Amino acid sequence: MNEIITTAALTKRFGSLREPAVDQLDLHVRRGEVYGLLGPNGAGKTTTLRMLLGLQRPTAGTATVLDRPPGHPEGLARLGALVEEPAYYPYMSGRDNLRAIARYTGVDTARIGAVLTTVGLLERADDKVKSYSFGMRQRLGVAAALLKDPELLILDEPTNGLDPASIAAMRELVRSLGTGDRTVVLSSHQLGEVEQVCDRVGVIQAGRLIAEGPVAELRGTAAVWLVAEPVERALHIASSFEGVEAVHAENSGLRILLDPDRAADLNAKLVQAGVRVSELRPLVRSLEDVFLELTGPTPQEVGS
């Protein structure tokens, strides 16, 4: 599949610090996906995005963004970004702030109404930005990033500092933006956010990429959990059931590597054989489980 962002051994050091902020990073972002850059605060996510935008020069390594070097005018014309908290003219309206941005960047102001509608701010468009909540200012930042109708949209921690309702709204917005040919790169330290929104994930810790792939692939093989009596007979039937890759006895039940969609068929087979089934449910590893396996326990959620 065509890659819209690639990096090779991308590295960034600041001053005399021993450890690089970004260390030998190899990213592969595909066109038309929502890609999550997941890692704790301080892992190097923002530094990586700033290098991809041409805002910081790498110490070593290379990157290609939209078939151009980072910061190339032809590439910048096809991407939009929200990196860190955006700044606005507080005594101007949201619409007038976007009009100023459009004129400065040479974008047709006719798109302003459309992007305000997309982010759900049309009704408040003529209110002064100083009256906006933090969540509204974040959505205005996304609207500004969308003015060019970009092929690539880069969002750096867009839900930081938002209340739960605003977080849910922003997640829904990001998911809706990652449709068709548009690619969205979302950096986050929130596991649940990445899990709900992204197609593929790059896990970064201490500036290094430690895993990359589809969310489902990182979670690993699907399984079901079975508690039944007699357990020996249940084990025998499950082991010979079509589609079962393996069966593991764990504590009081059986962990069966089987597509959860086949659970009802397995249940019917067990009941027909006289096995009493008291529990049969899907086992799906969360992205948090994967992250902890890869990195070990971290303080708080993922190191806020």
Residue pairs with C-beta under 8 A, 6 or more apart in sequence:
1 30
1 31
2 30
2 31
3 28
3 29
3 30
3 31
4 29
4 30
4 31
4 65
4 66
4 151
4 152
4 183
5 27
5 28
5 29
5 35
5 52
5 63
5 64
5 65
5 66
5 152
5 183
5 185
6 27
6 28
6 29
6 63
6 64
7 25
7 26
7 27
7 48
7 52
7 61
7 62
7 63
7 64
8 26
8 61
8 62
8 63
9 24
9 25
9 26
9 60
9 61
9 62
10 22
10 24
10 25
10 26
10 27
10 48
10 51
10 58
10 60
10 61
10 62
10 63
11 20
11 22
11 23
11 24
11 25
11 58
11 59
11 60
11 61
12 20
12 21
12 22
12 44
12 47
12 48
12 51
12 56
12 58
12 59
12 207
13 20
13 21
13 59
14 21
19 206
19 207
20 59
20 207
21 44
21 47
21 207
22 44
22 47
22 48
22 51
22 58
22 207
23 44
23 206
23 207
23 208
24 61
24 208
25 44
25 48
25 61
25 204
25 207
25 208
25 209
26 209
27 37
27 48
27 202
27 209
27 212
28 212
29 35
29 183
29 185
29 200
30 183
30 200
31 151
31 181
31 183
32 178
32 180
32 181
32 182
32 183
33 178
33 183
33 184
33 198
33 199
33 200
34 174
34 175
34 178
34 183
34 184
34 186
34 197
34 198
34 199
34 200
35 183
35 184
35 185
35 186
35 198
35 199
35 200
35 201
35 202
36 186
36 187
36 188
36 193
36 194
36 197
36 198
36 200
36 201
36 202
37 45
37 48
37 49
37 185
37 186
37 187
37 188
37 201
37 202
37 204
38 187
38 188
38 189
38 191
38 194
38 201
38 202
38 203
38 204
38 287
38 291
38 302
39 45
39 189
39 203
39 204
39 205
39 302
40 189
40 205
40 298
40 302
40 303
40 304
41 189
41 303
41 304
42 303
43 189
43 204
43 205
43 206
43 207
43 303
44 204
44 206
44 207
45 156
45 157
45 187
45 189
45 204
46 83
46 84
46 156
46 157
46 187
47 56
47 207
48 187
48 204
49 81
49 83
49 154
49 156
49 185
49 187
50 56
50 83
51 57
51 58
51 63
51 70
52 63
52 65
52 70
52 154
52 185
53 65
53 70
53 71
53 76
53 79
53 81
53 83
53 154
54 69
54 70
54 71
54 72
54 76
55 71
55 83
63 69
63 70
65 72
65 75
65 79
65 152
66 74
66 75
66 78
66 79
66 151
66 152
67 75
68 74
68 75
69 75
77 148
78 148
78 150
78 151
78 152
79 148
79 150
79 151
79 152
79 153
79 154
80 144
80 145
80 146
80 147
80 148
80 150
80 152
80 153
80 154
81 145
81 153
81 154
81 155
81 156
82 138
82 141
82 142
82 144
82 145
82 154
82 155
82 156
82 158
83 154
83 156
84 156
85 137
85 138
85 141
86 137
86 138
86 140
86 141
86 144
88 97
88 129
88 137
88 140
89 96
89 97
89 100
89 129
90 128
90 129
90 130
91 128
91 129
91 130
92 100
92 128
92 129
93 125
93 126
93 127
93 128
93 129
94 116
94 121
94 124
94 125
94 126
94 127
94 129
94 132
94 136
94 140
94 143
95 112
95 116
95 125
95 126
97 129
97 140
97 144
98 112
98 115
98 116
98 140
98 143
98 144
98 147
99 109
99 112
101 107
101 144
101 147
102 108
102 109
102 111
102 112
102 147
103 109
105 147
105 148
107 147
107 148
111 146
111 147
111 149
112 147
113 122
113 125
115 143
115 144
115 146
115 147
116 122
116 125
116 143
118 143
118 146
118 173
118 176
118 177
119 139
119 140
119 142
119 143
119 146
119 173
120 139
120 169
120 173
121 136
121 139
121 140
121 143
124 132
124 136
129 137
129 140
132 140
133 166
134 161
134 162
134 166
135 162
135 163
135 166
135 169
135 170
138 158
138 159
138 162
138 166
138 170
139 169
139 170
139 173
141 158
142 155
142 158
142 173
142 177
145 153
145 154
145 155
146 153
146 177
150 182
151 181
151 182
151 183
152 182
152 183
152 184
152 185
153 177
153 178
153 182
153 183
153 184
153 185
154 184
154 185
155 174
155 184
155 185
155 186
155 187
156 187
157 187
157 188
157 189
158 170
158 174
158 186
159 166
159 167
159 170
159 171
159 188
159 190
159 193
162 170
167 193
171 193
171 196
171 197
174 184
174 186
174 197
175 196
175 197
177 184
178 184
178 197
178 199
186 193
186 194
186 197
186 198
188 194
189 301
189 302
189 303
189 304
190 301
190 302
191 286
191 287
191 288
191 291
191 301
191 302
192 287
192 288
194 201
194 215
194 287
195 215
195 286
195 287
198 215
199 214
199 215
200 212
200 213
200 214
200 215
201 211
201 212
201 213
201 214
201 215
201 218
201 287
202 209
202 211
202 212
203 209
203 210
203 211
203 212
203 218
203 290
203 291
203 294
203 295
204 210
205 294
205 295
210 294
210 295
211 218
211 290
211 294
215 287
218 287
218 290
219 284
219 285
219 286
219 287
219 289
219 290
220 285
220 290
221 245
221 257
222 257
222 258
222 259
222 260
222 282
222 283
222 284
223 255
223 256
223 257
223 258
223 260
223 282
223 283
224 255
224 256
224 258
224 260
224 263
224 266
224 280
224 281
224 282
224 283
225 253
225 254
225 255
225 256
225 279
225 280
225 281
225 282
225 283
226 234
226 238
226 253
226 254
226 256
226 266
226 270
226 277
226 279
226 280
227 252
227 253
227 254
227 277
227 278
227 279
227 280
228 234
228 253
228 254
228 270
228 275
228 276
228 277
228 278
228 279
228 280
229 275
229 276
229 278
230 275
231 249
231 254
233 273
233 274
233 275
234 254
234 270
234 275
234 277
235 247
235 249
235 254
237 269
237 270
237 273
237 275
238 244
238 247
238 254
238 256
238 258
238 266
238 270
239 247
241 258
241 262
241 265
241 266
241 269
243 258
243 259
243 262
244 256
244 257
244 258
244 266
245 257
245 258
246 256
246 257
247 254
247 255
247 256
247 257
248 254
248 255
248 256
249 255
253 279
255 283
256 266
258 266
260 282
260 283
260 284
263 280
263 281
263 282
266 280
267 277
267 280
270 277
271 277
288 302
291 302
292 298
